[in-house]
Amino acid sequence: MKIIKSLPNRYQDTGIYLKSGDFSYKVESEWAKWPAEIKGSDVLSAVCDKNDNLYVATSHKDHPIGVFNPQGDFVRSFGKEHFHRAHSISFTSRGTILCADSSATLHAVRELDLDGNLVRTFGTPGVPSDTGYDVNAYDKDFANKPSRDVYELQQQQIKVFFSQIDSIKKAAGPFNRPCHMAEASTGEMFAADGYGNAAVHKFAADGSYLESWGSPGTGIGQYRLPHWVNIDRFDRVWVCDRENSRAFAYTTKGEIVAMLDGEFCRVTSCWSDHDYIYFGELGGGFFIVDVSTLEVVAQFGYLYLNMLACHGIGGDSKGNLYISSISQSRPIGNLFKLTRIK
């Protein structure tokens, strides 16, 4: 009997290329050289500093924030004492990072310096805002029902998740399982408070809370999971309304100036450079919008394309992108580099 074996170095030798419009990328599936104990963890966010070092938020309790150099070598991790589930990272003008904790227990956003020291905390740790959110909204017996069928387990998880977010009765102040926070050029900060709330919160440069926008629902200015915030070079505040598969652009005063609405699939995150805004789709892709014309110039992937199940998206100074994913348990890890091909 002949034993037929797979090719060696399968991940390195497989060439996957993506092209749409004037944008082409090569998928670098093993760019990130993970330590063995972290590899396979969820990667929820990926953002580069000014030197193209990549900072990632992971689900690993001992390594919530990891740092890679531009060559993909894992350099260090930090933040263990500050997070229950690190969900997102963004840089401030002060050279610090903002990291939202999306766990059902902390309800806070932390600001840390790059040595991992706590600068300040937004929200009251351990105290959720009153939105009506019920983490046990679905029948516990059903949620914990054992099954060997992968599809059935996935359907159980989906039903539980949507029951939870649909239990939100009203928007409230900071925070109930926040998702992401970012700083505008004015120094003001905006936070997407989505898993247990349906609001975007605005903070002054000194960190004081100013106001909130939104409510649960599907109407204009309403949310079914405000999941990410990005401020482009025009100081437009982009909010990804994930489970309504859309995004809004606001002025810093809260006026809606644009809305994404079309063939988008769970718009979950966004990141911008000088010319473009890059949107990740948890349903299986990403797309690029011209920051000046506000037109889609490229779109990649399609519904349920597992490889591009994008939870977080970020980029470096060379036009390369980084896709972070959750719950895939890939042997190569949940972080892809998309190298831009000129």
SERO-4910 file (N, C-alpha, C, O; in steps of 0.05 Angstrom, whole numbers):
BEGIN
 pado doro    nc1    nc2    nc3   cac1   cac2   cac3    cc1    cc2    cc3    oc1    oc2    oc3
  Met    A     17    -24      0      0      0      0     18     25      0     37     27     16
  Lys    A     12     44    -17     27     69    -19     14     89      0    -10     94     -1
  Ile    A     31    101     16     22    123     34     27    150     19     50    156     13
  Ile    A      6    165     15      9    190      1     10    212     22     -9    216     37
  Lys    A     32    227     22     36    248     42     34    275     30     38    279      6
  Ser    A     27    295     47     25    322     37     53    333     32     73    322     41
  Leu    A     54    355     17     80    368     12     91    380     38     75    389     55
  Pro    A    117    379     41    129    393     65    126    423     61    124    434     39
  Asn    A    126    437     84    126    467     83    101    477     68    103    496     53
  Arg    A     79    464     73     55    472     58     48    501     60     42    514     40
  Tyr    A     50    512     84     42    540     89     61    559     75     52    580     65
  Gln    A     86    553     75    106    571     62    104    569     32    108    590     18
  Asp    A     97    546     21     98    542     -8     72    550    -22     72    553    -46
  Thr    A     50    552     -7     25    559    -20     24    589    -26     26    605     -7
  Gly    A     22    596    -51     20    624    -58     -8    633    -62    -22    624    -81
  Ile    A    -18    650    -44    -45    661    -47    -43    691    -52    -31    706    -36
  Tyr    A    -55    700    -73    -55    728    -81    -83    739    -83   -101    725    -92
  Leu    A    -86    764    -75   -112    777    -75   -109    802    -93    -90    817    -92
  Lys    A   -130    806   -110   -130    830   -127   -158    841   -131   -177    826   -135
  Ser    A   -160    867   -128   -185    881   -134   -178    910   -141   -163    923   -126
  Gly    A   -188    920   -163   -182    946   -172   -152    949   -176   -139    932   -189
  Asp    A   -140    970   -165   -111    975   -167    -96    964   -143    -72    970   -140
  Phe    A   -108    947   -127    -95    936   -103    -90    907   -106   -108    891   -112
  Ser    A    -65    899   -101    -58    870   -101    -41    864    -76    -25    880    -67
  Tyr    A    -46    841    -65    -32    832    -41    -24    803    -43    -38    787    -55
  Lys    A     -2    796    -30      5    769    -26      0    762      4      8    776     22
  Val    A    -14    739      8    -20    730     35      4    717     47     15    697     37
  Glu    A     14    729     69     37    718     84     26    704    109     23    717    130
  Ser    A     19    679    107      5    665    129     23    659    153     13    656    175
  Glu    A     49    658    149     67    652    171     87    674    177    108    670    187
  Trp    A     78    698    171     96    721    177    100    724    207    123    728    216
  Ala    A     79    720    223     81    723    252     93    698    264     82    676    261
  Lys    A    116    701    277    130    678    289    122    677    319    134    689    337
  Trp    A    100    663    324     88    662    350    103    644    369    113    623    361
  Pro    A    105    651    394    114    631    415     93    609    416     69    613    411
  Ala    A    102    585    422     84    562    422     60    565    440     38    556    433
  Glu    A     64    578    463     42    580    482     20    599    474     -2    598    485
  Ile    A     26    617    455      6    637    446     -7    629    420    -30    636    414
  Lys    A      7    614    403     -2    607    377    -29    594    377    -34    576    393
  Gly    A    -47    603    361    -74    593    360    -94    609    377   -118    604    375
  Ser    A    -84    627    393   -102    645    408   -117    664    389   -107    669    367
  Asp    A   -140    673    398   -154    693    382   -136    718    381   -123    725    400
  Val    A   -136    731    357   -122    757    354   -144    777    347   -156    775    325
  Leu    A   -149    796    364   -172    813    361   -166    840    348   -184    853    338
  Ser    A   -141    848    349   -133    874    338   -104    874    331    -88    860    343
  Ala    A    -97    890    310    -69    892    302    -64    920    292    -78    929    273
  Val    A    -45    934    303    -39    962    296     -9    967    297      4    957    316
  Cys    A      1    982    278     30    988    277     36   1015    290     21   1033    289
  Asp    A     60   1016    302     70   1041    312     85   1055    289     85   1045    266
  Lys    A     98   1078    294    110   1094    273    135   1080    261    144   1088    240
  Asn    A    145   1060    275    168   1044    265    160   1018    253    177   1001    247
  Asp    A    134   1014    249    123    990    237    125    965    254    124    943    245
  Asn    A    129    969    281    126    947    299     96    942    302     80    961    304
  Leu    A     88    917    303     60    911    305     52    903    333     64    886    345
  Tyr    A     31    916    343     20    911    369     -7    896    365    -24    905    350
  Val    A    -10    873    379    -34    857    375    -48    852    402    -34    849    423
  Ala    A    -74    851    402    -89    843    426    -97    814    422   -109    807    401
  Thr    A    -92    798    442    -97    769    440   -116    760    462   -120    775    482
  Ser    A   -127    736    459   -145    725    480   -129    710    502   -141    700    521
  His    A   -103    709    499    -86    694    518    -84    710    544    -76    733    544
  Lys    A    -93    699    567    -94    713    592    -67    723    602    -66    744    616
  Asp    A    -46    709    595    -19    717    604     -4    735    584     16    746    591
  His    A    -15    737    560     -2    753    539    -23    770    524    -26    766    500
  Pro    A    -37    788    538    -59    802    525    -50    821    503    -64    824    483
  Ile    A    -26    833    505    -16    850    485     12    840    476     30    838    492
  Gly    A     14    833    451     39    823    440     51    843    420     37    859    408
  Val    A     77    842    417     91    860    400    109    844    381    125    827    389
  Phe    A    107    850    354    124    838    334    140    860    321    131    883    317
  Asn    A    165    854    314    181    873    299    173    871    269    158    854    262
  Pro    A    183    889    252    175    889    224    181    863    209    170    858    187
  Gln    A    199    847    219    206    822    206    188    799    216    190    776    206
  Gly    A    170    804    234    151    784    244    161    769    268    148    749    276
  Asp    A    183    777    280    193    764    304    177    774    329    172    798    332
  Phe    A    169    755    345    155    762    370    175    774    389    195    760    396
  Val    A    171    798    398    190    813    415    183    810    445    201    804    461
  Arg    A    158    814    452    150    814    480    120    816    482    106    819    463
  Ser    A    111    813    507     82    817    513     80    832    539     99    833    555
  Phe    A     57    844    544     53    859    569     23    862    573      6    855    556
  Gly    A     16    872    597    -12    878    603    -27    858    619    -51    861    624
  Lys    A    -13    836    627    -27    814    641    -44    823    664    -66    813    669
  Glu    A    -34    842    679    -47    850    704    -70    870    699    -84    877    718
  His    A    -74    879    674    -94    900    669   -119    891    654   -138    907    652
  Phe    A   -119    867    643   -142    859    626   -153    832    633   -139    814    642
  His    A   -179    830    627   -192    804    628   -195    793    599   -192    769    595
  Arg    A   -201    810    580   -200    803    552   -194    828    536   -211    844    530
  Ala    A   -169    831    528   -160    854    512   -173    851    485   -170    830    472
  His    A   -186    873    475   -201    871    451   -190    888    428   -194    881    405
  Ser    A   -177    910    434   -169    928    413   -146    946    423   -142    950    447
  Ile    A   -131    956    404   -109    974    410   -109    997    390   -114    994    366
  Ser    A   -105   1021    401   -100   1045    383    -79   1062    397    -77   1063    421
  Phe    A    -64   1077    381    -43   1095    391    -54   1123    395    -72   1132    381
  Thr    A    -43   1137    415    -50   1164    420    -28   1183    412     -5   1174    406
  Ser    A    -33   1209    412    -13   1229    406      8   1230    428     29   1243    425
  Arg    A      2   1218    451     20   1219    474     40   1196    473     56   1193    491
  Gly    A     38   1179    453     55   1155    451     46   1133    469     62   1115    475
  Thr    A     21   1133    478     10   1112    494     -9   1096    477    -14   1102    453
  Ile    A    -21   1075    488    -41   1059    474    -67   1059    490    -66   1059    515
  Leu    A    -89   1058    476   -115   1054    487   -124   1026    481   -122   1017    458
  Cys    A   -133   1012    502   -140    984    498   -167    978    512   -168    980    537
  Ala    A   -187    972    497   -213    965    508   -214    936    517   -202    919    504
  Asp    A   -227    931    539   -231    904    550   -260    897    545   -278    909    556
  Ser    A   -265    876    529   -292    868    521   -304    846    538   -325    836    532
  Ser    A   -290    839    560   -300    818    577   -327    826    590   -334    849    590
  Ala    A   -341    806    601   -366    811    615   -362    819    644   -381    820    660
  Thr    A   -337    825    651   -331    831    679   -317    857    684   -320    868    706
  Leu    A   -301    868    666   -285    891    672   -299    918    665   -300    936    682
  His    A   -309    920    640   -324    944    632   -307    970    633   -315    990    645
  Ala    A   -284    969    621   -266    991    622   -248    992    597   -244    972    583
  Val    A   -237   1016    593   -216   1020    573   -191   1029    588   -192   1047    605
  Arg    A   -168   1016    582   -143   1024    596   -126   1040    577   -125   1035    553
  Glu    A   -112   1059    588    -90   1073    574    -64   1064    587    -60   1067    611
  Leu    A    -46   1053    570    -20   1044    580      3   1057    565      0   1065    542
  Asp    A     26   1060    579     49   1067    564     61   1042    551     51   1020    556
  Leu    A     82   1045    535     91   1022    519    108   1003    536    118    983    525
  Asp    A    112   1010    561    125    991    579    104    975    595    111    958    611
  Gly    A     78    980    589     57    966    602     47    978    628     31    966    642
  Asn    A     56   1002    634     47   1015    659     21   1029    654     16   1041    633
  Leu    A      3   1027    674    -23   1039    672    -21   1070    674    -10   1080    694
  Val    A    -32   1084    654    -33   1113    655    -59   1122    667    -59   1139    685
  Arg    A    -81   1111    657   -108   1118    669   -128   1098    659   -123   1083    640
  Thr    A   -151   1097    672   -173   1080    665   -198   1096    659   -205   1114    673
  Phe    A   -211   1089    637   -237   1101    630   -259   1081    638   -257   1057    632
  Gly    A   -279   1091    652   -300   1074    662   -294   1065    690   -272   1070    701
  Thr    A   -313   1052    703   -310   1042    730   -307   1012    729   -326    998    724
  Pro    A   -282   1002    734   -278    974    731   -297    957    748   -302    963    771
  Gly    A   -309    937    735   -327    919    748   -356    929    750   -373    914    759
  Val    A   -361    953    740   -388    964    742   -399    970    714   -390    990    702
  Pro    A   -417    954    703   -428    959    677   -450    980    677   -464    983    697
  Ser    A   -452    995    656   -474   1015    653   -500   1000    650   -500    977    641
  Asp    A   -522   1013    657   -548   1000    657   -562   1002    630   -574   1023    623
  Thr    A   -559    981    614   -571    981    587   -593    960    584   -606    959    564
  Gly    A   -596    943    605   -614    920    603   -600    895    592   -612    874    590
  Tyr    A   -575    898    585   -560    875    574   -560    851    593   -555    855    617
  Asp    A   -565    828    582   -566    803    598   -547    783    586   -553    771    565
  Val    A   -525    778    599   -506    758    589   -517    730    589   -507    713    575
  Asn    A   -538    726    604   -552    699    605   -579    700    591   -597    686    599
  Ala    A   -580    716    570   -606    720    556   -617    694    544   -641    691    542
  Tyr    A   -600    676    536   -609    652    524   -610    629    544   -596    630    565
  Asp    A   -626    609    539   -629    587    557   -602    573    562   -589    565    544
  Lys    A   -594    572    587   -568    561    595   -565    532    587   -544    523    578
  Asp    A   -586    517    590   -585    488    583   -578    484    554   -563    467    546
  Phe    A   -591    501    537   -586    500    508   -557    508    502   -543    496    487
  Ala    A   -549    530    515   -522    541    509   -500    522    517   -479    521    504
  Asn    A   -505    506    538   -484    488    547   -489    459    539   -476    441    548
  Lys    A   -508    455    521   -514    428    511   -490    416    497   -480    428    478
  Pro    A   -481    392    506   -458    380    492   -465    370    465   -488    361    460
  Ser    A   -447    373    446   -451    363    419   -424    357    406   -405    371    411
  Arg    A   -424    337    389   -400    331    374   -402    343    346   -383    341    330
  Asp    A   -424    354    339   -428    365    313   -419    394    312   -430    411    326
  Val    A   -398    400    296   -386    426    296   -406    447    287   -408    469    298
  Tyr    A   -422    441    266   -441    460    256   -462    467    278   -470    490    281
  Glu    A   -471    446    292   -491    451    313   -480    468    335   -494    486    346
  Leu    A   -455    463    343   -442    480    363   -440    509    354   -445    527    370
  Gln    A   -433    513    329   -431    540    318   -458    554    319   -460    578    326
  Gln    A   -479    539    312   -506    551    312   -515    558    341   -528    578    345
  Gln    A   -507    542    360   -513    548    388   -499    574    396   -512    591    408
  Gln    A   -474    576    389   -459    600    396   -471    625    384   -472    646    396
  Ile    A   -479    622    358   -491    645    344   -517    654    358   -522    678    362
  Lys    A   -534    635    365   -560    641    377   -556    654    404   -570    673    411
  Val    A   -537    644    420   -531    656    446   -521    684    442   -530    702    457
  Phe    A   -503    688    424   -491    715    419   -513    735    412   -514    757    424
  Phe    A   -530    729    393   -550    748    384   -572    752    406   -583    774    407
  Ser    A   -577    732    421   -596    736    443   -584    756    463   -599    772    475
  Gln    A   -559    754    468   -546    773    487   -547    802    476   -557    819    491
  Ile    A   -539    807    452   -538    835    443   -567    845    438   -571    869    440
  Asp    A   -585    828    432   -613    837    428   -627    841    455   -650    851    455
  Ser    A   -614    834    477   -626    839    503   -622    868    511   -634    877    531
  Ile    A   -605    883    497   -600    911    503   -625    928    498   -636    928    476
  Lys    A   -635    941    519   -660    956    517   -655    986    511   -673    999    499
  Lys    A   -633    996    519   -628   1025    515   -598   1030    515   -582   1014    525
  Ala    A   -590   1053    505   -563   1062    506   -558   1074    534   -576   1086    545
  Ala    A   -534   1072    543   -526   1084    569   -498   1095    567   -485   1092    546
  Gly    A   -488   1106    589   -461   1117    589   -440   1096    590   -446   1072    588
  Pro    A   -415   1104    593   -392   1085    593   -393   1067    618   -400   1078    640
  Phe    A   -387   1042    617   -385   1024    594   -400    998    600   -405    992    623
  Asn    A   -407    983    579   -417    956    583   -404    939    561   -414    938    538
  Arg    A   -382    927    567   -366    910    548   -357    927    524   -365    920    501
  Pro    A   -341    947    528   -332    964    506   -314    950    486   -302    929    493
  Cys    A   -313    960    462   -299    947    440   -274    962    431   -253    949    426
  His    A   -275    988    428   -252   1002    416   -253   1032    424   -275   1043    428
  Met    A   -230   1044    425   -228   1073    431   -206   1085    414   -185   1073    411
  Ala    A   -210   1109    404   -190   1122    387   -190   1152    392   -210   1164    402
  Glu    A   -168   1165    385   -164   1194    390   -165   1209    364   -154   1201    344
  Ala    A   -178   1232    365   -179   1251    342   -156   1271    344   -142   1272    365
  Ser    A   -151   1286    323   -130   1306    324   -134   1328    344   -116   1341    353
  Thr    A   -159   1331    352   -166   1351    373   -158   1342    401   -159   1358    420
  Gly    A   -151   1316    403   -145   1305    430   -170   1292    442   -167   1277    461
  Glu    A   -193   1297    430   -218   1283    440   -216   1254    433   -203   1246    413
  Met    A   -229   1238    449   -229   1209    445   -257   1198    442   -276   1208    455
  Phe    A   -260   1178    425   -286   1166    419   -285   1136    423   -266   1123    414
  Ala    A   -305   1125    436   -305   1097    443   -330   1083    433   -353   1093    437
  Ala    A   -327   1060    420   -349   1043    411   -355   1024    434   -338   1007    441
  Asp    A   -379   1026    445   -387   1010    468   -409    991    459   -433    998    460
  Gly    A   -401    967    450   -420    951    434   -430    925    444   -454    919    440
  Tyr    A   -414    909    458   -424    882    464   -447    883    485   -465    866    484
  Gly    A   -446    902    503   -467    905    523   -481    931    522   -497    938    540
  Asn    A   -476    947    502   -487    974    500   -493    979    470   -487    963    453
  Ala    A   -504   1002    464   -509   1010    436   -503   1039    433   -519   1055    424
  Ala    A   -478   1047    440   -471   1075    441   -442   1080    433   -425   1062    435
  Val    A   -437   1104    424   -410   1115    421   -407   1138    441   -424   1155    443
  His    A   -385   1137    455   -380   1157    476   -358   1176    468   -338   1168    456
  Lys    A   -362   1201    475   -342   1222    469   -330   1232    495   -344   1238    514
  Phe    A   -303   1233    495   -288   1243    518   -271   1267    510   -261   1269    488
  Ala    A   -268   1286    529   -250   1309    525   -221   1300    525   -215   1277    534
  Ala    A   -203   1317    517   -174   1311    516   -164   1304    544   -145   1289    547
  Asp    A   -176   1316    565   -167   1310    592   -179   1284    603   -174   1277    626
  Gly    A   -195   1270    587   -206   1245    595   -234   1246    606   -246   1225    612
  Ser    A   -245   1270    610   -272   1272    622   -293   1265    601   -290   1271    577
  Tyr    A   -314   1252    611   -336   1243    594   -353   1266    585   -359   1283    602
  Leu    A   -360   1268    559   -375   1290    549   -404   1282    541   -423   1294    551
  Glu    A   -407   1262    524   -433   1255    514   -433   1228    501   -411   1217    496
  Ser    A   -456   1217    494   -459   1192    480   -478   1195    457   -496   1212    457
  Trp    A   -474   1179    436   -492   1178    413   -503   1150    410   -490   1130    417
  Gly    A   -527   1148    399   -537   1121    391   -559   1110    408   -566   1122    429
  Ser    A   -570   1087    399   -590   1072    413   -592   1045    399   -582   1043    376
  Pro    A   -603   1024    411   -605    999    397   -626   1000    375   -647   1012    378
  Gly    A   -620    987    353   -639    986    331   -626    985    303   -602    982    301
  Thr    A   -642    989    283   -632    988    255   -635   1014    240   -628   1016    217
  Gly    A   -647   1034    253   -650   1060    240   -624   1075    238   -604   1067    248
  Ile    A   -625   1098    223   -602   1115    220   -593   1125    247   -609   1136    262
  Gly    A   -567   1121    253   -557   1130    279   -561   1110    302   -553   1115    324
  Gln    A   -574   1087    296   -578   1066    315   -557   1044    310   -546   1043    288
  Tyr    A   -553   1027    330   -532   1007    327   -542    979    335   -559    976    353
  Arg    A   -531    959    322   -533    932    331   -504    921    334   -496    903    319
  Leu    A   -490    932    352   -462    927    359   -443    947    347   -430    941    327
  Pro    A   -441    970    359   -420    989    350   -393    978    359   -387    976    383
  His    A   -376    970    340   -354    952    346   -326    966    343   -307    957    356
  Trp    A   -325    986    328   -298    998    322   -301   1028    316   -322   1037    307
  Val    A   -280   1043    322   -279   1071    316   -252   1078    302   -231   1068    311
  Asn    A   -254   1094    281   -229   1104    269   -233   1133    261   -255   1140    252
  Ile    A   -213   1149    266   -215   1177    258   -196   1182    235   -172   1179    237
  Asp    A   -207   1191    212   -191   1195    188   -177   1222    189   -181   1237    209
  Arg    A   -163   1229    168   -147   1254    169   -164   1279    168   -155   1301    173
  Phe    A   -190   1276    161   -209   1298    161   -224   1300    188   -243   1315    190
  Asp    A   -215   1284    207   -228   1282    233   -257   1273    231   -274   1280    248
  Arg    A   -262   1257    211   -288   1243    211   -286   1218    228   -267   1203    227
  Val    A   -306   1214    245   -306   1192    264   -322   1169    251   -347   1171    249
  Trp    A   -308   1148    243   -321   1125    231   -328   1105    252   -311   1097    268
  Val    A   -353   1096    252   -362   1076    271   -373   1052    256   -391   1054    240
  Cys    A   -361   1028    261   -370   1004    249   -393    992    265   -390    984    288
  Asp    A   -416    991    252   -441    980    264   -443    951    255   -457    945    235
  Arg    A   -429    933    268   -423    907    257   -447    890    249   -449    881    227
  Glu    A   -466    886    268   -488    868    262   -510    880    245   -530    867    239
  Asn    A   -507    906    238   -524    918    218   -508    920    191   -519    931    172
  Ser    A   -484    909    190   -467    907    166   -464    935    153   -468    938    129
  Arg    A   -456    954    168   -453    981    157   -434    997    175   -424    987    195
  Ala    A   -429   1022    167   -413   1040    183   -423   1068    178   -433   1075    157
  Phe    A   -420   1085    199   -427   1113    197   -401   1130    199   -382   1123    212
  Ala    A   -402   1154    185   -381   1174    189   -394   1198    202   -414   1209    192
  Tyr    A   -383   1207    225   -393   1230    239   -372   1253    239   -348   1248    235
  Thr    A   -382   1277    243   -364   1298    251   -358   1293    281   -371   1277    294
  Thr    A   -338   1307    291   -332   1304    320   -354   1315    338   -354   1310    362
  Lys    A   -373   1329    326   -396   1339    341   -420   1320    340   -441   1326    351
  Gly    A   -417   1298    325   -438   1278    324   -457   1280    301   -477   1266    301
  Glu    A   -451   1296    281   -468   1298    257   -460   1276    237   -437   1273    231
  Ile    A   -479   1260    228   -474   1239    208   -470   1252    181   -487   1266    171
  Val    A   -447   1246    168   -441   1257    142   -440   1236    120   -440   1243     96
  Ala    A   -438   1210    127   -437   1189    107   -445   1163    121   -442   1160    145
  Met    A   -454   1144    105   -461   1117    115   -455   1096     94   -462   1100     71
  Leu    A   -441   1075    102   -437   1052     84   -463   1035     85   -473   1029    107
  Asp    A   -473   1028     62   -497   1011     61   -497    997     35   -501   1010     14
  Gly    A   -493    971     34   -493    956      9   -485    927     14   -493    915     33
  Glu    A   -470    916     -5   -462    888     -3   -437    886     15   -415    879      6
  Phe    A   -442    891     41   -421    888     61   -429    867     81   -453    862     85
  Cys    A   -409    854     93   -415    830    109   -404    832    137   -381    825    142
  Arg    A   -420    843    155   -412    846    183   -387    864    185   -365    854    192
  Val    A   -390    890    180   -368    909    180   -358    912    209   -372    923    226
  Thr    A   -335    901    214   -326    898    242   -305    917    252   -303    922    275
  Ser    A   -288    927    233   -265    944    242   -256    961    218   -264    956    195
  Cys    A   -241    982    224   -230    998    203   -205   1012    212   -200   1016    236
  Trp    A   -188   1019    193   -163   1033    197   -158   1051    173   -165   1043    151
  Ser    A   -146   1074    177   -141   1092    154   -113   1102    153   -100   1105    174
  Asp    A   -103   1106    129    -78   1120    124    -85   1147    111   -108   1156    114
  His    A    -66   1160     98    -72   1186     87    -93   1185     65   -109   1204     63
  Asp    A    -93   1164     49   -110   1164     25   -134   1146     26   -154   1151     12
  Tyr    A   -134   1125     44   -155   1105     43   -164   1097     71   -149   1101     90
  Ile    A   -188   1087     72   -199   1074     96   -203   1045     89   -215   1038     69
  Tyr    A   -193   1027    107   -194    998    102   -213    986    123   -210    990    147
  Phe    A   -233    973    112   -254    961    130   -253    931    130   -252    919    108
  Gly    A   -252    919    153   -253    890    156   -281    880    158   -298    893    171
  Glu    A   -286    857    147   -313    845    148   -311    817    162   -297    800    153
  Leu    A   -324    814    185   -322    789    200   -335    767    183   -328    743    188
  Gly    A   -353    774    165   -366    753    149   -348    742    127   -356    722    114
  Gly    A   -324    753    122   -307    741    103   -294    758     82   -293    751     59
  Gly    A   -283    781     90   -270    798     70   -261    825     82   -261    829    106
  Phe    A   -253    843     64   -247    870     71   -250    887     46   -249    877     24
  Phe    A   -252    914     50   -255    931     27   -242    958     33   -236    964     56
  Ile    A   -237    974     12   -222    998     14   -238   1021      3   -250   1019    -18
  Val    A   -239   1043     18   -254   1067     10   -235   1090      7   -217   1095     25
  Asp    A   -237   1105    -14   -221   1129    -19   -229   1151      2   -253   1158      3
  Val    A   -210   1161     17   -217   1179     39   -227   1206     28   -240   1221     42
  Ser    A   -220   1213      3   -228   1238     -8   -255   1237    -22   -272   1254    -18
  Thr    A   -259   1216    -39   -284   1214    -54   -305   1198    -39   -329   1200    -47
  Leu    A   -298   1183    -19   -316   1166     -4   -329   1145    -23   -353   1140    -20
  Glu    A   -314   1134    -41   -323   1113    -59   -306   1088    -53   -283   1089    -47
  Val    A   -319   1065    -56   -305   1039    -53   -287   1035    -78   -297   1037   -100
  Val    A   -261   1030    -73   -243   1027    -95   -233    999    -98   -221    992   -119
  Ala    A   -237    982    -78   -229    954    -80   -245    938    -59   -252    948    -37
  Gln    A   -251    913    -66   -266    896    -47   -256    867    -50   -254    857    -73
  Phe    A   -250    854    -28   -239    827    -28   -256    808    -12   -268    815      9
  Gly    A   -257    783    -22   -271    762     -7   -301    762    -12   -311    777    -28
  Tyr    A   -314    743      2   -342    739     -1   -353    725     24   -337    716     40
  Leu    A   -379    723     27   -391    713     50   -380    685     58   -379    667     41
  Tyr    A   -373    682     83   -363    657     95   -336    648     85   -329    625     87
  Leu    A   -320    667     73   -293    660     65   -276    660     91   -268    682    101
  Asn    A   -271    637    102   -259    635    129   -232    648    131   -225    659    151
  Met    A   -216    646    109   -190    657    110   -190    687    116   -172    697    129
  Leu    A   -210    701    106   -212    730    110   -234    738    130   -246    759    127
  Ala    A   -239    720    150   -258    727    171   -244    748    189   -232    741    209
  Cys    A   -246    773    181   -230    794    193   -243    807    217   -264    819    215
  His    A   -231    804    240   -240    817    264   -227    844    268   -240    864    275
  Gly    A   -201    846    262   -187    871    263   -170    875    239   -160    856    227
  Ile    A   -166    900    231   -150    906    207   -132    931    214   -142    950    226
  Gly    A   -107    929    205    -89    951    209    -68    951    186    -68    932    170
  Gly    A    -51    971    186    -32    972    164     -6    986    173     -5    998    195
  Asp    A     15    984    156     40    997    162     46   1019    142     29   1026    126
  Ser    A     70   1030    144     77   1053    128     83   1045     99     85   1063     82
  Lys    A     85   1020     93     92   1010     66     67   1001     50     70    991     28
  Gly    A     44   1004     61     19    996     47     11    967     53     -8    958     41
  Asn    A     26    954     70     18    926     77     -5    926     98     -7    945    113
  Leu    A    -21    906     97    -43    903    116    -39    879    134    -25    860    128
  Tyr    A    -52    880    158    -52    858    177    -80    851    185    -95    868    194
  Ile    A    -87    826    180   -114    816    186   -113    799    211    -98    779    212
  Ser    A   -129    806    231   -130    789    255   -157    775    257   -178    787    249
  Ser    A   -157    751    267   -181    734    267   -186    721    294   -168    720    311
  Ile    A   -210    712    298   -218    699    323   -229    672    318   -240    666    297
  Ser    A   -226    655    338   -240    629    339   -235    611    315   -252    595    308
  Gln    A   -211    613    303   -205    596    281   -186    573    290   -185    552    277
  Ser    A   -171    578    311   -152    558    322   -133    547    300   -127    523    299
  Arg    A   -125    565    283   -108    557    261    -80    548    271    -70    560    290
  Pro    A    -69    527    260    -42    518    268    -21    539    261      1    539    273
  Ile    A    -28    557    243     -9    578    236    -14    604    251     -1    624    246
  Gly    A    -34    604    268    -41    628    283    -63    645    269    -69    640    245
  Asn    A    -74    664    283    -96    680    273    -88    708    265   -102    727    270
  Leu    A    -65    709    252    -55    735    242    -42    732    215    -24    716    212
  Phe    A    -53    746    195    -41    746    168    -29    773    161    -40    794    169
  Lys    A     -7    772    147      3    797    135     -4    796    105      0    776     92
  Leu    A    -15    818     95    -21    820     67     -1    840     55     -3    864     59
  Thr    A     19    829     42     41    846     31     32    859      5     24    845    -14
  Arg    A     33    885      4     24    900    -20     43    895    -43     67    897    -40
  Ile    A     32    889    -65     47    885    -90     43    909   -107     21    916   -115
  Lys    A     64    922   -113     62    948   -129     56    942   -158     53    961   -174
***
